[in-house]
Amino acid sequence: MIRAETILRRFWWRKRLLITGASSGLGWAVVQALAPYGVQFGLLARRKTALEMLAEELKESDSTFWIRQCDVRRREEVESAVRAFARHVGGLDVVWANSGISLDTSFAKWNWQAVQDVFQTNLWGAIYTIRAALEIMAEQPEGHVVGVGSVASMRGLPGRGIYSITKMGLAYYMESLAGELPHLRFHIIHPGYVRTPIIEGNPNVQFVVSPEKAARKMVLAVARGKARVIFPWQMKLVYHLGHCMPEPLYLWLTKRIAGMVRPAGRRQDPDQFYASGDRSSQST
Ligand SMILES: NC(=O)c1ccc[n+]([C@@H]2O[C@H](COP(=O)([O-])OP(=O)(O)OC[C@H]3O[C@@H](n4cnc5c(N)ncnc54)[C@H](OP(=O)(O)O)[C@@H]3O)[C@@H](O)[C@H]2O)c1
């Protein structure tokens, strides 16, 4: 059996990789995990100083770092960044749509701004990124598209319905593209809980893994050509059980586990949503 290290080196060496959301959490950890492999990185996020810190931390590695401040909710910004990076390195081997947020969009805390932000970042942002990359990759003999979904895309999730839709939507979009562009490889990754800022303040997390472990798992899965990755194994089991569970049983379970049975009409004032600083992100 070929060692993981050999697989990683063979696949990732000198790859031209554009990744969104590299300023924190999983994106940051993926860059750290790949830095030893001479990757030509394009790093995007809104927090440019965080990207610069990451590049500074890894400056002794074999990799190179191209940085651009970019809000993935803005299509023109994304398209211009993707084109500029591809021009800079002479093509694009891997695009990694990682940027994401998770906000409470439950009935009780409904807030249109939050709903729009989750859609625009997780779904539209990923579509802008992938679509812009495909303009370049479709002309190439090969290329890899990585999308970060979530175990939350398994089924409808109380309190996180919009987050769940965005991740499910991304998975379906990528699956559709895989049929249209058979010379490219599409990898959808569904992490369970990973210890990053997105789960801060969530008391209900289970089977949490470190960003380092998650990153290692993801970069190896892409190198191995996996089309769909779900981790850790406990959440993979939950994902598959959830998928095949009969509707009445699933609803019974979610009502109880999520404690969502509330007296009808008890709603929070939507204006309190951001005012209270409740930007905590509690999905997987
Ligand atoms: N951690 C988990 O448990 C978990 C589980 C399943 C899936 N995921 C998914 O993994 C991905 C990464 O999340 P994470 O856990 O690493 O959380 P995180 O530490 O909060 O990182 C989120 C990243 O997304 C970027 N981002 C957010 N809004 C953006 C925007 N409008 N434009 C550009 N970049 C934006 C952030 O950068 P800036 O703020 O600098 O823009 C940041 O780098 C997300 O798609 C998330 O849904 C996470």
The ligand as a Gaussian input file, in Angstrom:
#p B3LYP/6-31G(d) Opt

LIG

0 1
 N      -16.239000      23.907000      11.834000
 C      -17.230000      23.060000      11.606000
 O      -17.700000      22.388000      12.538000
 C      -17.776000      22.887000      10.220000
 C      -18.553000      21.766000       9.963000
 C      -19.085000      21.576000       8.696000
 C      -18.817000      22.484000       7.695000
 N      -18.055000      23.574000       7.965000
 C      -17.809000      24.500000       6.862000
 O      -16.410000      24.717000       6.740000
 C      -16.183000      25.980000       6.118000
 C      -15.132000      26.727000       6.900000
 O      -15.658000      27.037000       8.182000
 P      -14.762000      27.056000       9.483000
 O      -15.218000      25.984000      10.362000
 O      -13.334000      27.126000       9.130000
 O      -15.262000      28.437000      10.126000
 P      -14.486000      29.807000      10.369000
 O      -13.248000      29.550000      11.161000
 O      -15.496000      30.737000      10.900000
 O      -14.031000      30.259000       8.912000
 C      -14.931000      30.729000       7.963000
 C      -14.128000      31.311000       6.828000
 O      -15.055000      31.785000       5.831000
 C      -14.664000      33.075000       5.440000
 N      -15.798000      33.890000       5.044000
 C      -16.973000      34.104000       5.701000
 N      -17.729000      34.988000       5.035000
 C      -17.025000      35.339000       3.925000
 C      -17.263000      36.221000       2.845000
 N      -18.399000      36.941000       2.743000
 N      -16.313000      36.336000       1.882000
 C      -15.167000      35.630000       1.949000
 N      -14.885000      34.771000       2.934000
 C      -15.800000      34.644000       3.928000
 C      -13.997000      33.682000       6.676000
 O      -13.078000      34.682000       6.269000
 P      -13.289000      36.265000       6.515000
 O      -14.160000      36.421000       7.716000
 O      -11.898000      36.779000       6.689000
 O      -13.903000      36.751000       5.254000
 C      -13.269000      32.484000       7.244000
 O      -11.987000      32.373000       6.695000
 C      -17.545000      26.667000       6.052000
 O      -18.080000      26.546000       4.762000
 C      -18.385000      25.883000       7.039000
 O      -19.752000      25.935000       6.739000
 C      -17.521000      23.793000       9.194000

